[in-house]
Amino acid sequence: MQNKIKQKKYFSPLDIISATHDQMLNVLAAAKIVKVWPETYRGTVPPPKLNERIYTEWYRNKNDAIDELKYLTAQRRCQYVQNVTYSSGSSSEGNFIYSVWSAEGII
């Protein structure tokens, strides 16, 4: 029996405003050690802790989307995110069109 995956976003600017400096430093330190397993990974992965899907905002750099995914994972006190997928799109500024990236995964 498979659990239904909850879909909710946990990061907002209000989180940053309400967090203390020490809390932010702790989450940032924890984000550095978060493990990321892509959806295509075929090895053994531990079961998800919360079984919730998290999403990032859109970024011009794919690495920024990965960093936010790690931050969201650490913020929820999880040590890994699995089944990570990336979405790409395009955005524009004036007549300049550029690629944007978003990431999602299960914690």
Secondary structure as the mmCIF struct_conf table of DSSP 4:
data_model
#
loop_
_struct_conf.conf_type_id
_struct_conf.id
_struct_conf.beg_label_comp_id
_struct_conf.beg_label_asym_id
_struct_conf.beg_label_seq_id
_struct_conf.end_label_comp_id
_struct_conf.end_label_asym_id
_struct_conf.end_label_seq_id
HELX_LH_PP_P HELX_LH_PP_P1 GLN A 2 ILE A 5
STRN STRN1 LYS A 6 GLN A 7
HELX_RH_AL_P HELX_RH_AL_P1 PRO A 13 SER A 18
BEND BEND1 ALA A 19 ALA A 19
HELX_RH_AL_P HELX_RH_AL_P2 HIS A 21 ALA A 31
TURN_TY1_P TURN_TY1_P1 LYS A 32 ILE A 33
STRN STRN2 LYS A 35 PRO A 38
TURN_TY1_P TURN_TY1_P2 GLU A 39 THR A 40
BEND BEND2 GLY A 43 GLY A 43
HELX_LH_PP_P HELX_LH_PP_P2 PRO A 46 PRO A 48
BEND BEND3 LYS A 49 LEU A 50
STRN STRN3 GLU A 52 TYR A 55
STRN STRN4 TYR A 59 TYR A 59
BEND BEND4 ARG A 60 ASN A 61
HELX_RH_AL_P HELX_RH_AL_P3 LYS A 62 GLN A 75
TURN_TY1_P TURN_TY1_P3 ARG A 76 ARG A 77
BEND BEND5 GLN A 79 GLN A 79
STRN STRN5 TYR A 80 GLU A 93
TURN_TY1_P TURN_TY1_P4 GLY A 94 ASN A 95
STRN STRN6 PHE A 96 ILE A 106
#
